[in-house]
Amino acid sequence: MNPLARPALLRAADELGALKVDGWEVFLESGRELSLGAKEGQMETVEVSREAGLAVRVFTGRRVGSAFSYDLSAPGVSQAIDQARQLAELSQPDEAQEAEALLTPPPGELPELETVDGRLEGIDQRAKAQRALEMEAAGLAYDRRVVKVRRAGYAESREETWLLNSRGADLRRERTMCRIEIVLMARQGEESQMGYDFDFSPFFAELDFEASARRAAAQAVGLLGARKAKTGPCPVVLDNATAAEFLAVLAPAFLAESVQKGKSLLAGRLGQKVFSEKIRIIDDGLRARGAGSRPFDDEGTPQRATVLVDRGVVQGLLYDRLAGSREGRDSTGNGRRESPKSAPSGGVTNFFVQPGQGDLEELVAQVPSGLLITELMGLHTADPISGEFSLGACGHWIEAGRRAWPVAGAAVSGNMIDLLSRVVQVGRDLRFLGRVGSPSLLIDRLDVAG
């Protein structure tokens, strides 16, 4: 990793320790990324990037100052500390910003997690590129109607994080993450349809390049000959990927900070039955192989599993240290920094609906007439505060429990809470899109326009 990282961290701790302040924290993140892209049997792109950044927080009474630097030299570190100190003197006091409340003491034993692929750096780059090329070839070989692979990509990252503070915390964690994606096109006559799939794991050997290619190809080929959906309220099956996309819109509503600011549709609903009794939602920062799994969060709090919804009842929220201090609660290990540039705030770790019974086809078999949704468009327009949505959708029309014809250009509308209150069965096919995951879901009714 970056040879300047640890010396910069210790230099910052020494300088901060010499200041006459009530508390301080230094956070340093160093990472390397590799990205490979295959197209038409050749490697189209090879990109390598490295970045390291340091963030400082200084507390004086109930004031806080924050600054960051991507310059890890002695002058760069000193400048960031000086900026944080000055901002702390100029900032407005906040009764929830007391240093003792926001700085994590040294935790006891941290949980042990497998987050690093020790073999990754020993795998030749050409071998990784070859797997991307094989993924492209597998997509083209799936069906003669698959005519083009727009992108077959592989990426990996290795990240090292340190956190030191004035309460004696001295923490370090490391992780790797490998990712693949494929985008391809199928054509029949004048009609063309796109397919997309992905996979990720901390461990290179766990990636299934061929399976991703087959799923993407099956999606594109399966949509050829698409017709309109019937219009009106009907049962709907969300496959695991589209269900996870809906859940990602809902996730910020479980952040205590969102509730405190009146920006959550769950405000005032703690302890109430809001969703279907089939729904159990968990945020688990210790989940094996999870994209959000860490031994401690970005404030140094050990991560854990938190049950948020059980049998449809809202049981809890997710707290970082600031949101917790406002209510006299402990952090749930959900303090996150998007980068060293940003201050810690609330965020999910591995946020998911607990699996139930039945695979996707078993859920489809229960629908006399309705829609299976395999792709959503315009999800960024959904309102995370009101829960209202109106989205484009693709998939398959269902008749008598079987896929009758592919559907494109449909529209679905409703409310997020109403949608999840109408879940009548949860599948067992849990899949994550990054840090949010869901199995397939059977909804008893949703408004559909053809």
C-alpha positions, 0 to 999 in steps of 0.5 A: 500500500501507499508507503506514506500512509502510516507515517502521515497518520502518526505525524497527524496524531503527534501534531493533534496531540500537541494542540489545546483541544478537547478531542481529535480524530484522524482517518486515513484511507489508501486504495488501489484499483484495477479495471479491465474491459474486453470488447470484440475479443480484445482488451479494450481498456486497462486502468490502474489508479491509486489514491490516499486521503487523510481526514481530520476532526478537531473538537473544542467544547461543542464545536467541531472543525473538519478538513481533509488532504490528499497530500500526505507530505508533512506540509499537507498534513499540517495544513489540514490540521490547521484548517480543522482547528480554525474551523472548530473555532469559527463553527456554531456550537451544537449540543450534540457535538461534544467530543466525548459523545462523538469519539469512539473509545478503544473497542474490545476485541473486534470481530474477525472477518474474511475481507482480504483475498491474499492470493489476489495480487499473485494472479497475473493481470493477463489471467484476469483479462483472459477471464473477462474475454471468456465472459464475453465469449460465453455471452456470444455463444449463448444464442445466435441472436446475441450479436454484440457484447457492449462491455465485459469488464473486470475490476478489483480494489484493495483498500486499507483504512486507519483511525486514531483518536484522542481517546486511545483508539488505534484501528486498522482494517483492510479489504479487497473487492472483485467485480465483474459486469457484462452488457450485451445485445440480442437482435431478432429482425429489426428488434434489439434488446439489451441484457446486463448482469454482474457479480462481486466478491472479496475473493477472485476465485468466487466470481462466476464469469460464465454464469453472469454471461448466461444471465445477461444473454438470457435476459436479452434473448428473453425480451425479444418479441416483447408486447404490451402488458395489460393495464390495471391493478394486478399481482406482480412478481419482482425478481431479486434484482428489481426488489433490491432496487426498490429496497435501495430507495427505502434504505435511507428511511431507516437512518436515524439522521433522516428521521430526526430531520423529518426526511423519512417516511418512517418518522413516528412509526417505530413499533408500528406494523408498517409492512407485510408480516412476511417482511423481515429487514436486517442490516448486518455489517458482519455478513460473510462476503458482504460488500459492506462488511467491516470489523468497525465502521468509519467512526471506529465503532464495531459493526454488528447486525441490527434487526430493523423490521420483524414480521412487518413491525419497525423495530429499530433505526440505524445510528452513527455516533452523532445521530445516537448522541442526539437521542442518548443512544449508542451507535449501531456501527453505521457511521460511514464516510463516502470518502475522506472529503466527507464527514461521517454520517449514517449509512447502511452496511449489508441491508437486506430482506431475509429470505423466505421460501420458493424460487422465482418460478415458484412465485410466478406459478402462484399468479393467475394473471399478472406481471413479472418485473425483471428491469426497472427504468427511472428509479432515480425519480422515486421519492425517498421521503413520500415513497411515491414512484412511477417507473418504466418496467420490462419483464414477462406477462404471466398467465395461469402461472406461466410466462406468457410473453415478454413485456417492454414499455410497461409502467408501474406506480404506487407507494413504497410502503404500500408495495411492501405491505402487499408482499404475500411471499418472499423467495429464498433467492437472496441477491445483493446489488452492492450493499442492498439485497433482496430475494424475489417478492410476490406482491398481491396488487400493483397498478400496471399500465401497458 
